[in-house]
Amino acid sequence: MDLEAQQEPVAVGHYLIEAELFPATHEIKAKAQIRFQARENVGTVEFELNNNLFPTNITGEDGQPLSSQRIGDGLRIEVSLRK
């Protein structure tokens, strides 16, 4: 199978990251907005994330909370798109 012909089930079209750094405590506080389009019917989306980052609130476009969990090696976050 031609790897270049394969498409990911989700295409990220835009992201915006607003971050605030706290050098004295070695912390970062950030808000990320990620817009994506599903190319097929999917119920979850996985994002790679540094192990030292801990999301506290994941919401959908309507502002309602989405369920999420770290999976595997802890570098991936799985976000459920279904209510």
C-alpha positions in Angstrom: 0.0 0.0 0.0 1.3 3.4 -0.9 1.9 5.4 2.3 1.6 8.7 0.6 -1.9 7.7 -0.7 -3.1 7.0 2.9 -4.9 9.8 4.6 -5.3 10.3 8.3 -8.9 10.1 9.5 -8.7 13.6 10.8 -7.1 16.7 9.2 -6.0 19.6 11.4 -6.8 22.8 9.6 -5.9 25.4 12.2 -4.5 25.8 15.7 -4.0 28.7 18.0 -1.9 28.6 21.2 -1.9 31.3 23.9 0.7 30.6 26.5 1.9 32.3 29.7 5.3 31.3 31.1 6.2 31.4 34.8 10.1 31.1 34.9 10.3 31.3 38.7 8.2 28.1 39.1 9.1 26.4 35.8 5.4 26.4 34.8 3.5 27.2 31.7 -0.2 28.0 31.5 -1.7 27.7 28.0 -4.9 27.6 26.0 -5.0 25.8 22.7 -7.7 25.9 20.1 -7.5 23.1 17.5 -9.9 23.0 14.5 -10.0 19.8 12.6 -12.2 18.0 10.1 -13.0 14.3 10.2 -12.4 12.6 6.8 -14.4 9.6 8.0 -16.8 8.8 10.8 -14.7 8.9 14.0 -15.7 8.8 17.7 -12.3 9.7 19.1 -9.3 11.8 18.2 -5.7 11.3 19.5 -3.2 14.1 20.1 0.4 13.7 21.0 1.3 15.7 24.1 4.5 16.1 26.1 4.3 14.0 29.3 4.9 17.2 31.4 1.8 18.9 30.1 -1.5 18.2 32.0 -4.7 19.3 30.3 -7.3 20.4 32.9 -10.2 21.3 30.6 -11.0 20.0 27.1 -14.2 21.4 25.5 -15.9 21.2 22.2 -16.7 24.1 19.9 -19.9 24.7 21.9 -17.9 25.0 25.1 -19.3 21.8 26.6 -16.7 19.4 28.2 -15.4 16.5 26.2 -14.1 13.3 28.0 -10.4 12.6 27.6 -7.8 10.2 28.9 -4.1 9.6 28.5 -3.3 6.4 26.7 -0.4 4.1 26.1 3.0 5.7 26.8 1.3 8.8 28.3 2.3 11.0 25.3 -1.1 10.6 23.7 -4.4 12.1 24.7 -7.6 10.5 23.4 -10.6 12.8 23.2 -14.1 11.4 22.8 -16.2 13.4 20.3 -19.4 11.6 21.1 -21.7 12.7 24.0 
